[in-house]
Amino acid sequence: MRFIKVASQAFRIRLTRIAQGIRRIIGAPDYERYLAHVLKCHPTESPLSREAFARDALARRYNQPGNRCC
């Protein structure tokens, strides 16, 4: 039974890493990576909520001149 639990945890970790890699490739924002960065590099600042982070990521992506093809 313990083997199944360990294998399941290992599978979940690999799946999470694959998902993170895909997000980086397609340019999707990664909230967990952002949280780790804020906690490590800016410990005195409070991180954005998940919703605020998503809004900020979209604004940075689409509100800059020259960032769109059309």
For each residue, the residues with C-beta under 8 A, 3 or more apart:
1: 4 5
2: 5 6
3: 6 7
4: 1 7 8
5: 1 2 8 9
6: 2 3 9 10
7: 3 4 10 11
8: 4 5 11 12
9: 5 6 12 13
10: 6 7 13 14
11: 7 8 14 15
12: 8 9 15 16
13: 9 10 16 17
14: 10 11 17 18
15: 11 12 18 19
16: 12 13 19 20
17: 13 14 20 21
18: 14 15 21 22
19: 15 16 22 23
20: 16 17 23 24 30 32 33
21: 17 18 24 25
22: 18 19 25 26 28
23: 19 20 26 27 28 29 30
24: 20 21 27 30
25: 21 22
26: 22 23
27: 23 24 61
28: 22 23
29: 23 34 53 54 57
30: 20 23 24 33 34
31: 34 35 50 53 54
32: 20 35 36
33: 20 30 36 37
34: 29 30 31 37 38 47 48 53
35: 31 32 38 39 47
36: 32 33 39 40
37: 33 34 40 41 42
38: 34 35 41 42 45 47
39: 35 36 42 43 47
40: 36 37 43
41: 37 38
42: 37 38 39 45
43: 39 40
44:
45: 38 42
46:
47: 34 35 38 39 53
48: 34 52 53 56
49: 52 53
50: 31 53 54
51: 54 55
52: 48 49 55 56
53: 29 31 34 47 48 49 50 56 57
54: 29 31 50 51 57 58
55: 51 52 58 59
56: 48 52 53 59 60
57: 29 53 54 60 61
58: 54 55 61 62
59: 55 56 62 63
60: 56 57 63 64
61: 27 57 58 64 67
62: 58 59 67 68
63: 59 60 67
64: 60 61 67
65:
66:
67: 61 62 63 64
68: 62
69:
70:
